[in-house]
């Protein structure tokens, strides 16, 4: 068994805006992002075909939408309960900037890495002492994560999902494999629970950076 006791322990959040494009569109329409059926769909002017760019959690659940779904995969005609809206990239970029400006209230610029339009990595080691006190490290991490979640929800209406870890990889694995699926949208993975958490990930493609091609090579 690998000894992780000598590994440097820091405090990282990997924060994802849940169903970002679809959630932004729901909020713009005063709809609940978690219970509304909505898809963001591009359309081709010439062919009438298009691409589903994003979907709300309820739409994914109801219609089995994946990241490769096409309009033809939806029930035809579209159900009356389903909102089908065009993408508005300028709006999503604006919301992304607002989200990251909220993050800057909690970390310095050097501790913020904007990973994509809907994900950012925050090193919060210095921030814990500023915003939380008199609790265990784990409790302080989770309290700070909740503070950030609440601020984003209050100001922008968006739902933030937070993976917490001793390093960025553990934070990302916590985000993708647990936080996105639990009620509070927060999960913490540490060196101590690597055997319990990481070793029990069923699919290699559930690891950050491992796609189907890499999985095939590793299995050879």
N, C-alpha and C positions, 0 to 999 in steps of 0.2 A: 504494500500500500504506500502511495506517495505521501511524503511528509510535507505538509503545507505550512508548518509552523514558522518557517524562515522566510516565507513570502511576504513582501511588503503589503500591508493592509491600508487601503485608502477608502474613500467613500464616494461612490459614483451612482448617479441616477441616469438611466436611459429613458427618456420621456417621449412617448408617442401620443399624438393627437388621434383619438379613436375615430376611425372612418372619416378622416379629415375633410376631404372634399364634400362628401355627403352630409357630414355634420354641419359644415358651414352653410350649405344650402338649406338644410332643415331650419337652422337658427334664423336665417334671413326670412323665412316664411312663418316664424313663430311656431314651429313644430318641434316635438320632442325627438332628438336624434336617436334615442334608443328604441322608440316604439313606432316610429314612422317608416313606412315603406317608401324608399326613395333611391333612385339610381341617377348618377351623372353620366350622360351618354353623349358622345360625339356623333355627328351624322355626316354622311357624305352627300354633297349636293347632287352629284351625278347619278349615283347608284341607289340611293335610299338606304344603303347599309350604314353601319356605324360600329362603335366600340363602347362597351361599358367601362368607363374609367374608374368609377367608384360606386359603392353601394352602402346603404345604411345596414347596421347589424340585423334589423328586422327583415329587410329585403333579402339579405344573404340567407337568413334562416328560412324564410318562406319559399324562396324560389331557387335555392341551391346555387347562388351566384358565386363564381370563383374569379380569380384574376385573369382568366382567359375567356370569360363568357362574352357572348355576342348578343345583340338584340334578338336574334332568332331563337336564343335559348330561353327567352321569357315567354310566358303564356300569351297567345295571340287571340284576339286583340289584347292590349295591355289592360290588366284589371283596373277598375276605377279607384281602388285604394292605393295604387302604385303611382307615385310622383316621378315622372321622367323629365329631367331638366338638363339643359346644355351646360357645358363647363364654362367657368369664369376664372381663368387663371390669374388675372390681375387681382381679383378679390382674394383668392387663396394665398397669393404672395403677400398681400397686405395683412391678412390674418396671421400668417407665419411670422412676419416682422413684429406684430403686436405680441404674439406668444413669446418670442425670444426677448423682447424688451421686458416682459414680466420676469423671465429667467434672470435677466441682468440685475434685478432687484435683490437677488439671492446669491449670485456668484459674480466674480469679476470676469472681465472679458477673456482673460487667459484661462479661465476654468470653464468656458463654454465652447463647445464644438457643435456647430450646426451641421448635423449629419445629412439631413435631407429636408424636404419641405414639410414633413410631418414628424420628424424625429430629431432630437438634440441630446447631446451627452453633457452632463454637468458633473464636474468634480466638486463635491460639497464638503470636503474635509475641513476647510477653513470656515465654512458657513455654519457648521453644526454648533460651534460655540457662540455664534452671534444670535442664533434664532431659537436654540433649544438648550435646556440646562437640566441638571439634577436627575437624569434618567440613564438607563443603559444605552450603549451605542446603538443597538438595534431600535430601541424605542425612539431615540432622538432622530434617527434616520427616517423612520416612518412618520413621525410627527412633522418633520420638515417636508416630506413628500406630500402629506395631506394639506399642509399650508399652501403649497404651490398649486395643488389640484384645486383647492377651494378658490384661490385667487383667479385662476384661469376660468373656472366655471362662473364665478361672480361677474367678471368683467367681459368675457367673450362668449359665455354659454357653452364652451367646448369641454369635452371630457378628456382629461389627461390620464394616460396609463403609465405607471412608473415601475420600471425594473430597478431594484437596488442591489448593489454588489460591491465586493471588495476590490474589483477591477472592472474595466469596461466590458470584458467578455461575460463575466458573471452577471452583470447588470442587464446585458442584452439577452442572455439566456433566460433570466428571470422574467424579463418583459415578454418575450415571445412564447415561453412555455407555461407560464403561470399567471402573471399579472393580467394579461389580456382576457383571461378566462375566469377570474374570481370576482367576487361581488364588489370589493373595494378598489379594484384595479391597481393594487400595489402588491408586489412580491419581492422578497429579499433572498438572495442566494449568496452564501459566504463560503470561504475555504472549508469551514467546519462541516458544511452539509453538502460538499461536492459528491461524496459517495451516495448520499441519499437522493440528491437532485440530478446532478450532471450525468452520473453513470447510468441512471435509469431513463434517460431520454430515449424513446423507442426508435426514432429515425435519425440517421446522420444528417439528413437535410433539415432537421430542426435546429442544427447548430449554425451559428452566425458564420456566413462565408462558405458554407458547403452546399453546393447545388447538386443537381442530378448527375452531371458529368464528373464532378469531384467524387461523389459517392461511388460511382462506377469504378473510378481509378483506385480508390482506397480499398474497395472490395476485391480487387484483383490479387 
